[in-house]
Amino acid sequence: MPQKPLKVSKTIKKAPAANRHGKVPKMKKGAFDIKPKKAKLVQKYNDEKDLTTMINAKNESNAAGKAQQNGGQLAVVKAPVLQPADQKQKAKQAKAAAPS
């Protein structure tokens, strides 16, 4: 047994990253979705993703049906589809070419 008190460990404070420049780090939401690289695992991943999509759609339609039965209204709102980069450029060119 030690005859004197044990050394107290020093806690080192970690400094924020130098390139952050006062920005607050963003909280990452949701599970990290990393796609597999092997063909067999990719097929399994895609099957599970499709199954999840179908189950979620079924659950949403069931919830909407129950809400409608009780006199309420529930509509599932989908996020707007973002345009690919080439369509955005075409839209910008058309807007610039159009006389104001």
C-alpha positions as CSV (number, residue, x, y, z in Angstrom):
1,M,0.0,0.0,0.0
2,P,1.2,3.5,-0.7
3,Q,2.5,5.4,2.3
4,K,1.6,8.8,0.8
5,P,-1.5,10.1,-1.0
6,L,-1.7,9.2,-4.7
7,K,-1.1,11.9,-7.3
8,V,-4.2,13.6,-8.5
9,S,-4.5,13.4,-12.3
10,K,-4.6,16.7,-14.1
11,T,-7.5,17.4,-16.4
12,I,-6.5,19.0,-19.6
13,K,-9.0,21.3,-21.2
14,K,-9.3,20.8,-25.0
15,A,-9.1,24.1,-26.9
16,P,-11.6,24.7,-29.7
17,A,-10.4,24.2,-33.2
18,A,-8.4,27.1,-34.6
19,N,-10.4,27.3,-37.8
20,R,-13.8,27.5,-36.2
21,H,-13.7,31.3,-35.8
22,G,-16.4,31.6,-33.3
23,K,-18.9,29.3,-35.0
24,V,-20.9,26.9,-32.9
25,P,-20.5,23.3,-33.8
26,K,-23.7,21.8,-35.4
27,M,-25.4,18.9,-33.8
28,K,-25.6,16.0,-36.2
29,K,-29.1,14.5,-36.2
30,G,-30.2,11.0,-37.0
31,A,-28.3,7.8,-37.5
32,F,-25.2,7.9,-39.7
33,D,-26.1,6.1,-42.9
34,I,-23.0,4.6,-44.4
35,K,-23.6,2.6,-47.5
36,P,-21.7,-0.7,-47.8
37,K,-19.2,-1.3,-50.6
38,K,-19.6,-5.1,-51.2
39,A,-22.3,-6.0,-53.8
40,K,-24.0,-8.5,-51.6
41,L,-24.2,-6.1,-48.7
42,V,-25.4,-3.3,-51.0
43,Q,-28.3,-5.5,-52.2
44,K,-29.3,-6.2,-48.6
45,Y,-28.9,-2.5,-47.6
46,N,-31.2,-1.5,-50.5
47,D,-33.8,-4.2,-49.6
48,E,-33.8,-3.0,-46.0
49,K,-34.1,0.6,-47.1
50,D,-37.1,-0.2,-49.4
51,L,-38.8,-2.1,-46.6
52,T,-38.3,0.8,-44.1
53,T,-39.8,3.2,-46.7
54,M,-42.8,1.0,-47.2
55,I,-43.4,0.5,-43.5
56,N,-43.1,4.3,-42.9
57,A,-45.6,5.0,-45.7
58,K,-48.0,2.5,-44.2
59,N,-47.7,3.9,-40.7
60,E,-48.3,7.4,-42.0
61,S,-51.4,6.4,-44.0
62,N,-52.8,4.6,-40.9
63,A,-52.2,7.7,-38.8
64,A,-53.9,9.9,-41.4
65,G,-56.8,7.5,-41.7
66,K,-57.4,7.5,-37.9
67,A,-57.2,11.2,-37.8
68,Q,-59.7,11.5,-40.6
69,Q,-62.1,9.1,-38.8
70,N,-62.0,11.3,-35.7
71,G,-63.0,14.4,-37.7
72,G,-59.5,15.8,-38.0
73,Q,-57.2,16.1,-40.9
74,L,-53.6,14.9,-41.3
75,A,-51.6,15.4,-44.5
76,V,-48.1,14.1,-44.9
77,V,-46.1,16.9,-46.4
78,K,-43.1,15.9,-48.5
79,A,-40.0,18.0,-48.7
80,P,-39.6,19.9,-52.0
81,V,-37.5,18.1,-54.6
82,L,-34.2,20.0,-55.1
83,Q,-33.1,20.6,-58.7
84,P,-29.9,19.1,-59.9
85,A,-27.1,21.6,-60.6
86,D,-27.5,21.6,-64.4
87,Q,-31.2,22.5,-64.2
88,K,-30.3,25.3,-61.8
89,Q,-27.8,26.7,-64.3
90,K,-30.3,26.4,-67.1
91,A,-32.9,28.3,-65.0
92,K,-30.4,31.0,-64.3
93,Q,-29.4,31.4,-67.9
94,A,-33.1,31.6,-69.0
95,K,-33.8,34.2,-66.3
96,A,-30.7,36.2,-67.4
97,A,-31.6,36.0,-71.1
98,A,-35.3,37.0,-70.5
99,P,-35.8,40.7,-70.9
100,S,-37.0,42.4,-67.8
